[in-house]
Amino acid sequence: MAKEIKNENAEAVVEAVSKTEKFFNENGKLLAGICAGVVVACAAVFCWVKFVHQPKVAEAQGQMAYAEQIFRSGDYQTALNGDGNTLGFVQILEDYGKKAGESVYFYAGVCELQNGNWEQAIKYLESYKGKDAILAARAKACVGDAYVGLENYSKALSCFEAAAAAADNMYAAGYLLKAGAVAEKLGDDAKALSFYKKIKEQYPQSMEGYDVDKYIGRIEAK
């Protein structure tokens, strides 16, 4: 009985090998073509990354370095639009897109904000999708500043609240102070007071924390 099972297994193996050989004989050229195509595609991707994408990224980052230097000097108009020799953030976005990094949207947005172009500032800042939590919170707060410029105080309040919630650090106190000021502008003194008290309780050592008692006292005296 065992001998019969072995013979059956052997025959099954032989049959499987035979079918495999037949398949390769009939489809060898097709398989070779597919393998060659895969190799060519991989080589093309490698060459594109090595000789096109990476150099473009390096070039974009070099342009960003110049624009950031101008930004830090406070010349927001030139940082945004360039000066004929150095590219500004707008041109960097047009020429390189995200190859320059997500921060290009943040810088462009802040420049537009400083130049009083509220709607364009919001467009750029909301396009920022960076993973840095502190910078993301700063971008959200800057959107709030733009909405203040547009006198859309309800949206501004939402932005400042979101920024404060996203960045649990010393910057959060500044966002809470802005939220309080906007809440007062909207006539919601109770909400404003809650923001000021949160600064006093959670961020007493911040610059805003040193002065927050006067905001609290003003509302409580009403």
N, C-alpha and C positions, 0 to 999 in steps of 0.2 A: 504493500500500500504506500509506504514511504517512498519507494522507488518510483511509483507512478506519479506521485506529487512532484518529485524532483524533476521528472521528465517533462511534466506539464509546465513547471516553472521555467525550465530551460527553453522549452518551445516558445513560451510567452516572451522571454527575453530576446530570443532570436527574431521573433516576429516584430517586436518593438524596434529593435535595431534596424531591421530591414525597412520598416516604414519610415524611420528617421532618415536613413540613407536615401530612400526614394524621394522624400520631401526635399532634402538638400540638393539632390540631383536635378529635380524639377524646378526648384526655386533659387538655385545658387546665385544666378546673375542678379535676381531681384534683391536678395539679401545683401549681396556685395554692394549693390547700388545704394541701398538704404544705409549701410554702414559707412560708405564713402560720404553720403550726404550728411550724416550726423557729424563725421569728422570735419567736413568742410564748414558746417554751421558753427561748430564749437570753435574752430580756428578763426572764423569771421567775427564771432562775438569777442574772442580774446583780443584780436587785433583792434576792434572798435574800442574796447575798454582801454587798452594799453596806449593806442596811438591817437584816439580821437577824444574819448570821454575824459580820461585822466588829465591830459594836457589842458582841456577846456576848463575843468574844475580848478586846476592850478592857476590858470589865467584869470578866471573869475575871482578867485580868492585874492590874487594880487591886486586886481582893480578895487576890490572891497577894502583892502587895507588902506589904499589912498583915500577913498571916500570916507572911511571911518575917521581917519586923521583930520580931515576937514570938518567932519561932524563934531568932533571933540573940541574944535576951535570955536564952535558956535556959529559958523557960517553955514546955516541950514539951507539957504538958497543954492549955494554952490555945491554943497554935499548932495543935494537932491538932483540938480540938473547938470552938474559938471561945469567946467570952465573952458572947454575947447581942447585942453591938454589932458585933463583927468576926467574920467567918466563919473557921472553922478549915479545915485541909486536907481533912478528911473531908467537910464540907459543900460545899466548893469542888468536890470530885470529884463529889458527888451532883448539884450544880446545873449544873456546866459541863463535866464530863468532861475530855477532853483539850484543850479550848479554853484551859485554864489553862496548858498546856504539860506536857511529860513530867516536868519536875522536881517537880511536885506529888506524884507517886508516891514519889519519892526522899525528899522532906521528910516525908511522912506515915509512911514506913517508918522513918526515923530517929527520929521522935517515938515511935512504938510501941516501937522498940528501947530508947530511953531510959526509957520507962515500964515496961519489962520484959515487954511483950506480944510474946513471941518469934514465935509463929506468924503473928500479924497483921502483924508487921514483915516477915517473909519474904514474905507475900502482896503487900504493897505494893512492896517492893524488887524483887521479881522481875517486877513489872508495868512497871517503869521500862525504857523502850526508847530512851532518848536516845542521840544520836550522839557526845556528848562522851566521849572515851575515858577521861579521868581520872575523871569523875563515874561512868561505868559501872563502872570498877574499884572505886571507893569503895562503890558500891551492892553489888557482889559481896562485898566485904570485910565490909560490914555484915550481909549474909546469913550470912556465916561467924560473925560475933559472935552472931547469933541462934541459930545451931546450937550454939554453945558454951553458950549459956544453956539450951538444950534437952538438953545433954550428948550431943549427936550429933557426936562429935569427928571421925569419918571424913568426914562431909559438910562440917564446918567446915574441915577441912584442904584438901579439894578447892576450896572457895571461896577460901581465902587464896592457894593456889597459882595459881588462875585470875586473881585480882586482881593478884598480883605480875607475872604474865606479861603482863597486859593493859596495865599502866601502867609503862613503863620510865622512871621518874622517881624523885625522892626519896621519894615515898610508898611506892614498892615495897619499900623497906627495912623499913618498918613492917609491911607485909603478910607479908614473909618472916619477921620476928621472931615474928609471931603463928603462922605456919605451923610454925616451929620449936617453939614452946611446946606446940602441939597435938600435934605428932609425938612430943614427949617424953611427953605425957599418954597417948598410945597405946602407949608403950614402944618406939618406933622411934628410938633414939638416933642411928643412922647417918643417917637421913633428916633429923633435926633438925640434926645437925652440918653436913650439906650446905647447909641453909638459912642457918645462921649464917656459914659460910665464904663463901657467896655475898654476904652483906651486907658482909663484910670486904673482899672482892675488888672488888666492883662499886660499893658505896656507902660507902666509908670516911669520907666527909665528912658523912654523915647523922648525926642524933642517935643512931640505933641503932648506927651504925658505931663510935661512940666507946666504947660499952659492950659490944660484941659479944664481945670477948676473954674476958670473964668467963663467958659462956655456952659458948664453945668450950672454955675451960679446964676447966669443970665436967664436961663430957661426956668429954673426953680423960683426965681424972683417974680415971674410973671403972674 
